[in-house]
Amino acid sequence: MARGKKPTRRQKIAMQAAGCSLEVWLIRKAPGNEIHLIHRYTSLVKVIPA
């Protein structure tokens, strides 16, 4: 499983717009115009637009 990283400022804005909590979602990868998030506790993966 990929290790999550802390989001950048621009990624935080996109996460808030998508309704994701900044405390429990980490960045898995950010290819192109989407962001792949991973939940800190359950390892659930979510894809949001960047």
N, C-alpha and C positions, 0 to 999 in steps of 0.2 A: 504494500500500500504506500502511496506517495505521502510524504510528510508535508503538512500544510505550512504556509508562510503567512506572516502578518501582511495585511493589505496596505497598499499605498493610499495616499490621499484621494486620488481619482477613483480608485477601486472602492474606497469607503463610500464615496458619493453614489456610485452605481449600486452598491449593496443596499444602502438606505433607500434608494429609489425603488428597488425590487422588494423591499420589506424584509430584508434579512438582518438579523441581529449581529452587530459587530463583535459581541462578546463570544459567540459560539460558532461562528463561521470563519474558516480560514481559506486562503487562496491555494488551490491545488495546482492550477496552471491557467495562463491567460493568453490563449492563441487568438490573434487577430481581433475581431470585434465581439468576443464573448469571454466570459470569466467562468471558470469551473471552480466551484466552492466545495469544501468538504467540512462536514459538521465535526466539531471538536470532540464530542463524546460518542456519537452514534456512527460515525464514518459514512453518513448519508451524503451522496454527491448531488449537487444541484448546478445547473447551467443557467446563467443570467446574461443579458446583453450588456456590453461594456459602455 
